[in-house]
Amino acid sequence: MSAIPLSSYARRLGLAVPIIQAPMAGSQAGALAAAVMGAGALGSLPAALLAPAALREETLAVRAAARGPLNLNFFAHRPPAPDPAREAAWRAALRPYYEEFGLDVAAIPEGPGRRPFDDEACGLVEALRPEVVSFHFGLPDRALLERVRRTGAQVWSTATTVAEARALAAQGVDAVIAQGAEAGGHRGMFLDEDPATQVGTMALVPQVVAAVDVPVIAAGGIADARGVAAALALGAAAVQVGTAFLLCPEATTSAVHRAALKSDAGQVTALTNLFSGRPARGIVNRVMRELGPMSALAPAFPLASGAIAPLRAAAEKQGRGDFSPLWAGQNVSGCREAPAAQIVAELVRGVWPQA
Ligand SMILES: Cc1cc2nc3c(=O)[nH]c(=O)nc-3n(C[C@H](O)[C@H](O)[C@H](O)COP(=O)(O)O)c2cc1C
């Protein structure tokens, strides 16, 4: 793969190809990260839905299976104060569905939600020594961030606007992930709150490149070699690809999610807050059509996930993804049931055929 003209940043990271496998909580663990690392890309492990012991185990498994740089990814949100009135209104909106599935509303527990980066997670970073630690939803507080920096890890975070990129650069991140509106999964937005003003990758990347002095990683809608070439032409140092890996055998994407990605419905995505409380892009399904896709009733992130979880489980038991977060970006054309290493190779071969 020596024919690939890597950015100096990608070279410094020890990458053979300028591809970063996007962390995808709920759809992957160590197997996907190890597979892309074997192909010279940067592997990522998402921590948001993993207990610390599981994150440690997955990281050690990746280290045993593959060499090269690894990214541990965390959500940097501040958990909200519980709001019983909002929770009750949300459950009332979901009541007809609970009745349809014969679920007892009173028996539905608060969901575990997503884990924020905290002292325990920071301790894991100190012990596991990933080459990169990336954050979504801003950055953790200064003391935790300093501890991460002292491990020698590169610190990355997501920007969805130029203002967010500037704010991250001012806090000393080593690279900014410019996440265009096309991207699957949660918007990393932390200054802006209005999903309607989010910027597409083609517009966001060059403006972020012009605004900050740190390397920029382009994310959102990059699904084939032309997308890689376009992002690099816009000034990105590397690209971060998520959706294109969702059908790989190494991903843990659920059966209903895989079926949706393979169907015509997979072409139609929207930003929704129904599954977690924050805007995220997923394939439009029944609950998004009927209650959203955005709803003022959904409790604050990550509390919305609790009340919808039993509906998701009940529907999935019937083989339906009507209440599941079917995260996907606007470009599902790169999704194939092929080994992740093959997806990586094809992403670069189309740009540099001699590689
Ligand atoms: C299924 C799925 C789960 C995701 N989970 C995370 C996550 O846990 N952490 C994170 O920083 N980004 C997450 N993202 C967003 C990705 O980091 C990235 O921005 C996005 O995948 C890029 O756009 P693409 O999906 O069009 O390739 C997720 C994306 C998808 C598709």
The ligand as an SDF file (V2000), in Angstrom:
LIG
                    3D

 31 33  0  0  0  0  0  0  0  0999 V2000
  -24.4120    2.5340   13.7910 C   0  0  0  0  0  0  0  0  0  0  0  0
  -23.6500    3.7650   14.1580 C   0  0  0  0  0  0  0  0  0  0  0  0
  -23.2530    3.9710   15.4750 C   0  0  0  0  0  0  0  0  0  0  0  0
  -22.4670    5.0880   15.8010 C   0  0  0  0  0  0  0  0  0  0  0  0
  -22.0110    5.2190   17.0890 N   0  0  0  0  0  0  0  0  0  0  0  0
  -21.0760    6.1710   17.3690 C   0  0  0  0  0  0  0  0  0  0  0  0
  -20.4000    6.1730   18.6150 C   0  0  0  0  0  0  0  0  0  0  0  0
  -20.6070    5.3160   19.4690 O   0  0  0  0  0  0  0  0  0  0  0  0
  -19.4680    7.1430   18.8350 N   0  0  0  0  0  0  0  0  0  0  0  0
  -19.1670    8.0960   17.8840 C   0  0  0  0  0  0  0  0  0  0  0  0
  -18.3120    8.9500   18.1410 O   0  0  0  0  0  0  0  0  0  0  0  0
  -19.7960    8.1050   16.6940 N   0  0  0  0  0  0  0  0  0  0  0  0
  -20.7350    7.1640   16.4110 C   0  0  0  0  0  0  0  0  0  0  0  0
  -21.3190    7.1330   15.1630 N   0  0  0  0  0  0  0  0  0  0  0  0
  -21.0000    8.2050   14.1810 C   0  0  0  0  0  0  0  0  0  0  0  0
  -19.6940    7.8810   13.4600 C   0  0  0  0  0  0  0  0  0  0  0  0
  -18.5980    8.1690   14.2950 O   0  0  0  0  0  0  0  0  0  0  0  0
  -19.4910    8.7040   12.1660 C   0  0  0  0  0  0  0  0  0  0  0  0
  -19.6660   10.0700   12.4130 O   0  0  0  0  0  0  0  0  0  0  0  0
  -20.4120    8.2900   11.0420 C   0  0  0  0  0  0  0  0  0  0  0  0
  -20.5680    6.9080   10.9790 O   0  0  0  0  0  0  0  0  0  0  0  0
  -19.8400    8.7730    9.7130 C   0  0  0  0  0  0  0  0  0  0  0  0
  -20.8060    8.7890    8.7100 O   0  0  0  0  0  0  0  0  0  0  0  0
  -21.2300    7.5070    7.8240 P   0  0  0  0  0  0  0  0  0  0  0  0
  -22.0310    6.6540    8.7690 O   0  0  0  0  0  0  0  0  0  0  0  0
  -22.0400    8.1170    6.7400 O   0  0  0  0  0  0  0  0  0  0  0  0
  -19.9790    6.8380    7.3710 O   0  0  0  0  0  0  0  0  0  0  0  0
  -22.1250    6.0370   14.8080 C   0  0  0  0  0  0  0  0  0  0  0  0
  -22.5330    5.8260   13.4930 C   0  0  0  0  0  0  0  0  0  0  0  0
  -23.2830    4.7050   13.1500 C   0  0  0  0  0  0  0  0  0  0  0  0
  -23.6660    4.5030   11.7050 C   0  0  0  0  0  0  0  0  0  0  0  0
  1  2  1  0
  2  3  1  0
  2 30  2  0
  3  4  2  0
  4  5  1  0
  4 28  1  0
  5  6  2  0
  6  7  1  0
  6 13  1  0
  7  8  2  0
  7  9  1  0
  9 10  1  0
 10 11  2  0
 10 12  1  0
 12 13  2  0
 13 14  1  0
 14 15  1  0
 14 28  1  0
 15 16  1  0
 16 17  1  0
 16 18  1  0
 18 19  1  0
 18 20  1  0
 20 21  1  0
 20 22  1  0
 22 23  1  0
 23 24  1  0
 24 25  2  0
 24 26  1  0
 24 27  1  0
 28 29  2  0
 29 30  1  0
 30 31  1  0
M  END
$$$$
